[in-house]
Amino acid sequence: MSNFINLPLSGLEEPLSEIEQAMQDTAHRFAEEVMRPVAAQIDQMSADDAIGPESPLWNVLEKAAGLGLGPEDVAELEPLERCRILLIAAEELAWGDGGLSGMILVSQMPVMFSMLAGNMAMVDYCGGKLGCWGITEPDHGSDSLDPGGSIAVSDGDYGRPNCVARIEGDKIIVNGQKSAWVSGATIAEVCALYCHLDEGGQTRPGVSLIVPLDLPGVSKGKPLEKVGLRALNQGEIYFDNVEVPIAHLLAGPDEYNDFVRHTLTEANVHVGNWAVGLARAAYEHAYAYAHERKQGHQHIIRHQSVQYRLFHMFRKVEAARALVRRAATYNATAPEAALQGSIAAKVTGTQTAFEVASDALQIFGGNGLTKEYPMEKLLRDARAMLIADGCNEVLALMGGSLLVNPELL
């Protein structure tokens, strides 16, 4: 007699509402039928060809726009309902492919951050355009997420910025560059730019603004050739006296530190959810393979060591999903969002994805190392997530700094 229980896509999640179930089904079907075949194809292409006119990427992005999952598509829903629908659907897209789902996510960031700023004119302006988030610089990576210097060493600072803006009347003038790690940059039409402000030769953090990337003075670098997430193009953006209307401002220097905090609170939980989808894909591939592959005259799922490994993979995926959704729904409904919760979700989700992908490959054995099977790609993608959206080490330092209660000192 078998005690097997067949769990739904969301595992141990409570029953979904009718609209949640419909969105999950739609996203899962899109991930399976559209994203996975294209992802395997793009993974083998050069970075240039992956964004070229004949790339299948464009078909995916066009069809993804019709899913109704953009921030503006669900803006009228109650915060908790909106949060859950986006998490559930986005997990399915990440299950389909990490790189393509990342591309869909970052393309929506200018709209998302304009909403955070309450600049509805920019929400309308960015709607329907491919976007990116320009914050990291050649000399500034995860420290860009800490404009207040809360985790800087006591006798040092973060040094000179590579990109600065100055405000002149009704225009913002931008000069400098953003690093090669700006996700979606090489094909983006608009950029949510975060940079330092130049005030009479003195710079300080900062300003956030929407920059149309077809303005005079904007140029782009070549897309990076990377180990993982190859469908998510990344490259530099250069600014040479780029003039942007002041109406495109999202946050000025007085609001900048808080705006970066709110931005990271929003973005980190999405990356954690992205990683959960990838981890689940790795687990499901290993689970299916263990029921197909025979060794020692037995399907390897009958081997206790394989059962043990699969159980811990299952456990980690469920725990990571629970934390991601708990942090996200708390932040969506609490009077003040908790950045430490979003950081915990991102660090836990991405670490889980890497560990589960590695264990999944081990179950495949030597076959997992070949391109005939999906595991080597999943492991490469999962490894990249440990650095994406702030490397986990720096994020953990930031999270720790948020636990200090001055009233107890």
N, C-alpha and C positions, 0 to 999 in steps of 0.2 A: 504494500500500500504506500503510495507516494504522499508526502506532506507538502509537495510543491505548490506555491501560490504565485500566480502570474500577476505581477504588479503593472500598473499603468505607466505611461511614459514618465510621469512626474514622481514615480516611486511611491514613497510613503506620505506624499502630500495629501491633505484632506481633499474631498471631492471638489472638482472644479465647477464653477458656475457655468451656465449655458454659453455665455459669451466667451468665457475663458477657454472652454472646451473647443469652441468653434475656432478661435484664434490659434490654439495649439495645433489642432488638426490641419489648418491651413498652412501654418509655418512649417510643420513637420513634413507635409507633402512637398512643399517648395524646397525644403532642405534636401530631401531624398531624391527628388526627380530633377531638380534644376541645379542645385549647388554642388552636390557631390560629384557628378560627372565633369562639371566644368573645373572644379577645384583640382582634381587629379590632372587635368590637362594643363592648367596654368602652372602647376607646381613644376612641370617639366620644361616650361618656356623660359627664355631669358627675361630679365626684368623689363627690358625695352619692349619686347614683343608682347608681354603681359598687359601693357597699357596701349599697345598699338591699335590702329583702326580696325584690324581684323581680329582682335582679341575677343574671346567669348565673354570676357568680363563685362562688356557693355550690355549684353543681353541680360545678364544676371541683375545688374543695377537697374535696368529699365523695368524688369519684371518685379524687382523688390519694391520699387516705388509704388506699385499697385497693391501691395499687401495691406495698406492702411495702418502701418506701424510707426509712422513718423510722429514726433512729439506733438505736432500741430493736429494730427489726426485724432489723438485721444485727449486733447487738451480740455474738452468739456466734461470729461468723466470726473467723478470724485477721486481725490488723491489716492486712496487705498486701492480702488478698482483700477485706476490707470496704472499704478505701480505694478500690481499683480499681473495684469494683462501683458505689459511690456516685458516683465521678467520671464513669464511662461513662454511667450512667443520667441523672445530673443535666445532663450536656452535651446530651443529647437533649431534656430538658425546656426548657432555655434556648434550644435551636434552635427549639423550638415557640413560645415567647414569653418575652421578658425579664421583663416585669412579673409574669406569672402564676408563672413559675418562681421569681422572687424572693419572691413571696408564700408559695409552698410551702416555700422555704428558711427564711425568717425565722420561720415558724410553728413550726419544729422547734428553734429556738435555745434556748429554756428547757430542753428535754430534753438537747440537746447539751452545754450549759454545766453542767447538773447532773451529767452523766456526767464531765465534766472535773474537777469538784469532788469526785467520788466520793460524792455525796449521792444514794444510790439511792432514798431515800424521795421525794425531789423528782422523780426520773426517773419514778417511778410516778405521782406526783401530776400532773405536767404531761402525761403521755401521753394522747393523744387530744384535747388542748385546743389551740386556736389560740394561738400565742405571739408575743412580740416581744422585742426587745433594747433596753432603755432605757439609753443611755449619754450621748448628746449632749444638750446643754442650750442655752438661748437664747444664753448668752454663752460657750459652750464647745463647739466642734465637734471637729475632729480632735485637738486638744490633750487631749481626754478619754482618748485612747488612750495618752497619755504621762504617767501619774500620777507618775512619778519625776522629771519635768522634765528628762529627758536632752537635749532639744533646745531648751529654753527659753533665751532670751537671757540673757547672764551677769548683767546688772543688772536683771532683771525677773522676774515670775512670772505665773502664769496667772489670777490674780485670784480673787475670791470665787465659790464654787459657787452654782448655782441650785437644787440639790436636795441635802438632807442627811438623814442618819438618825442616831438616837441609840439606844443599847442600854439598856433599862431592865428589869432582871431577865430574865424569859423572853420579852420582847417587843422588837421593833425598831420604833421610831416614825419614820415617814418624812414629811417636809415639803418642799414646793417643787414644781418642775416639770421635766419633760423636754421637749426642743424639738419643733417640728412635724415633725422629720425622723425620728421613730421609725417605722421601717417596720413596717407591720401593726398599728400601735397602735390605730387606730380600731375594729378588730373583734376584737382580741386578748382572750383570757380570762385569760392569765397573762403576766407580764412578768419577764424576767431583768433586774433593775434593778442598775445600777452607779452608785454615788454616793459623796460624801464622808461621813465620820463626824464627828459633833459630840461632842466630849469636853469638857464643862464650858465651852462657849462657844468653844473652839478647834476648827477643822475641819482635817481632813487626809484624804487618800485612804487607805482608803475601805472600803466594804463592797459585797459582791454578794449578792443575795438574790432569791428567787422571791416575787413579789407577786401574789396573786390580784386581778384587776382588778374584782371585784364587791364588794370590801371597802368599808365606810363610809369616806368621805373621798376616794375615788378618783373623778375625773371626767376627761373627755376633750374635746379640741378637735375642730374640724371637719376633715375630710380636705382635704389641700392640692390645689389645682388646679395641675398641673405640666406641664412641657414633655414629659417622657418617663416611661417605666415607669408609665403611668397605671393599670395593673391592680394595682400595688403601692401600696396606700393608705398614707399617712403623716400623722401628726398628733400633737398634744401629749398628754401625760398629766400631770394635776395631782394632788398628794398633800397632803391637809390632815389632819395628825395620824392618818395611817393606821397601824394597829397590825397588825404581822405577827408570827406566832410565831417564836421564835428558831430553831426547827427548820428554817425556810426559808432559813437563812443558807448561802451557798455559800462565801464567803471573808470573813474579817475583815481588819482593818487590817494585821496582820503578814504575811498571805499575799496581800494585794490586788495589789501591783505585779506579782508573779509570775503571779497569776491573770489579770490583764489581758493580760499578754504571751502566756500560753497561749491565751487567748480569741482574740486577734488572729491568732495563728499558725494557729488552726483556721479562723477566719472568712475571712481574706484569701485563702486558697487556694481556698475555695469560691466567692468572688466572681470570682477569676481564671478559674475553670472556667466559671462562669456567663457571663462575657464571651466565652470561646472559643465557646460554643454560639451566641451572638448573632452573632459574627464569621463563623462557618461558615454561618449562615443567610443573611447578607448576600452572602457569596461565592457560595453556591449559587443565589440569586435572580439575581445578575448573570450567572453562568455560563449558566443556562438562557435568560435573555433574549438573551444574545449569540448563541445558536444559533437564536433565533426572529426577531429584528429584522434587517431588511435596510436597508442604505444603500449607494448607489453600485452597485446591482444585485448586491450580495453580502451574505450574512449577516455581521453585524459581527464575528463570531468570526474571520472571514478577514482582518480588518484587523490588521496587525502591532501597532498601538498598543493595540488592545483585548487581544490576546494578551499583550502585555508587561504591561499593567495587571493582568490576571487572574492571570498567573504570580506577580506580587509579592503579590497578595492570598492566593493559595494558600500561598505560602512563609510569610507571616506567620501564617496560621492554624495551619499545621503546627508552626512554631517555638513559638508561644504554647502550644499543647496540650502539646508535649513538655516545656516548662518547668513548666507547671502540674502535670502528672502526676509529673515528676521531683521537684519540691519536696514534693508531697503524699506520695508513697511514701517519700521520705527521712524526712520527719517522722513517718510512721506506724511506721517501723522503727528509727530511730536512738535511741540512749540519751538524747539531748537534742534536742528539735526546734529547728530553726533558723528564727527569725522572719524573718531577712533573706531566706530562701528563699521564704517565704510572701508577703512584701512584693513581692519581685521577680515572683512569679507574678501577683499582683493588678495591679501597675502594668503589666506587659507585656501581660496579658490584656485589660485595659480599654483601654489605648492601642491595641492591635491592633484591638479591636472598633470603635473610633471611626475609625481610619484605613481599615479595610476597608469599613465602612459608607459612608464618604464616597466612596471610590473606586467602590463598587458603584453609588451614586446617579449618579455621573458617567457610568457606562456606560449607564444608563437615559436620560441626557440630561434634557430637559424633562419627560418622563414620570415621572421619578423624583421630581419635586417635587409631583406630584399625589397625592391620597389614593386614586386608583384603583389605584395600585401600592404595594407594601409598603415601598419604600425610605425614604420620608420618616419613617415611624414608626421604622424600624430605626435611622436616624441620630439621631433624638431619644432613643431608648432608650440607644444607645451613649454619647451625650454625658453622660447622667445617671450612667453607671457610673464616669466619671472622678472623681466626687465621692463616690460611695457607699462606705461602709465605710472612711472616711478618705480625704481628698483625696490625689491622687497626689503632690503636692508635699511635703506633710508626711510622708507615708509614706516618700518617698525620703530625707528628712532622717533619719528614724528608722532606715531601713536603713543609711544611711551611718554613723550613730553606732555601729551594731553591728559595723562592720568595724574599729574602733579596737582594736588589740591593745596593752594596757598594758605587756606584757613587752618590746615593741620600742621603747618610749619612754624 
